[in-house]
Amino acid sequence: MKTTLLYLTFFMQGLTLSAQQDTTSVINKQKGEPLEGMDCTWWNGGDRRSTPTLAGKHFTPTVMVDANFTHSFNNPIDNTVVGSTALARNNEMEISAVHLGGDFTYNNARAHIVTQFGTRSTVIPRNDYSIYKGQYQLADVYRYLAEANAGYHFNVLHGVNVDAGLFMSYIGLNSYYQAENWEYQASFTSDNTPWFFSGVRFQIFATKKLKIEPWIINGWQSYAMFNKQPGIGGNITWCPNENIKMLTNNYYGADAAGIPDRKRFHSDNSILVRYFNRPKSTGITKMAFSLTGDVGFEKGGGVNGFKQGDSLEGPAQYFASIMFYNRVWFGKNKFAWTIGGGLMTNPGRYLVLYPTGQASPLPNPSDPTTTVGLYPFSANPGDPFQGFDCSSNLDWMPNEHITFRIEYVHREASVPYFAGPGGVTSPTGYTTATLPADWRPDLLTHENRIIFAVLFRL
């Protein structure tokens, strides 16, 4: 163990020396802020702007537009994309997201509000079953808010923030906002873990390079609370230097609707390494990789975590995944090429994005632990699901505010899952069509697609 740790220390020191021989002049963090003097623009899941745009004393605006055209080689008749939180429609121009808002500050009081319009305002909330508990149609109330929180900044240590409201999740390395990610279609690891949570967040910057962030939240990607127990968790992020970022996110809660005895634990762990940095080069300017590994399980209420139980304990129900991406910048950082992919296994399918349309399960009003629908996708305890994906893309970034991306994606599943030529809606592709008795959603075990995206951020 000591030998391994010693080797890791020398490895990181070597990375630091090799990457910093030609230091960058782009500074992402200003004097007095955490990560002061570090270049964070290369991060996967981070803001690639060197400084906030139009920053004001009391208000800094946010404007983001995410538009795409994606072609599935399966050519589903109803144009529906299955198993993605980034995409919704095939073979047509789609406005995935329009975000407007910004950061408000006065003395130490603070608020962060970002709206959400486009297909993601439907795609994301549909995966939250907590909204069926009680009244007031929470999915409609909150769907047009990506982030909405307020709090106070305490001038202790290197800064302590206490905020309450709706936040973007840190589970999974990728950002919710595509303009911050190296790839457009996220790997299974990120796409099947939470994008948002509601609750209270404490951010403690113990040093300029270390953040400790506890959470008390309603639940796993949920606007409301599934049972009587809130979810608890937290994030620890450490950046020993500007070429390395390491983080861990951990969560514990009771997130099965109507089954309070079923508990969920999930751990997400990532490392980002920039192993080459020559900003003045006329060729390759930067190279970096990101590696993420997730593991979690549900136990109780008829399922048994990692262990296959008996008729009383129930089958195994867990989540394990890994994803890796490598990115190369060139042409004075105006271009970048990314390649990567991941693997996932999820017995019980409790984190799988269910196919949409007539294949989508709906909550059963008389029994919230089961689903109904004409042809629901099975998600019973123990049902197997394995997934594999890989992708490669090319970015053109004429400036730090806009990205033009072309991406090829291949995805596979161990069971029929992706929309096939017949689609998942009806024989004609329209929801108004009458369904023949012998019609079924057309699901395939694989999918290949090309994505063209335009990503703007101010």
Secondary structure, 3 states (H helix, E strand, C coil): CHHHHHHHHHHHHHHHHHHCCCCCCCCCCCCCCCCCCCCCCCCCCCCCCCCCCCCCCCEEEEEEEEEEEEEECCCCCCCECCCCCCCCECCCEEEEEEEEEEEEEECCEEEEEEECECCHHHHCHHHCHHHHCCCCCHHHHHCCEEEEEEEEEECCCCCEEEEEEEEECCCCCCCCCHHHCCCCCCCHHHHCCCCEEEEEEEEEEEECCEEEEEEEECCCCCCCCCCCCCEEEEEEEEEEECCEEEEEEEEEECCCCCCCCCEEEEEEEEEEEEEEECCCCCCEEEEEEEEEEEEEEEEECCEECCCCCCCCCCCCCEEEEEEEEEEEEECCCCEEEEEEEEEEECCCCCCCCCCCHHHCCEEECCEEEEEECCCCCCCCCCCCCEEEEEEEEEEEEEECCEEEEEEEEEEEECCCCEECCCCCCCCCCCCCCCCCCCCCCCEECEEEEEEEEEEEEC
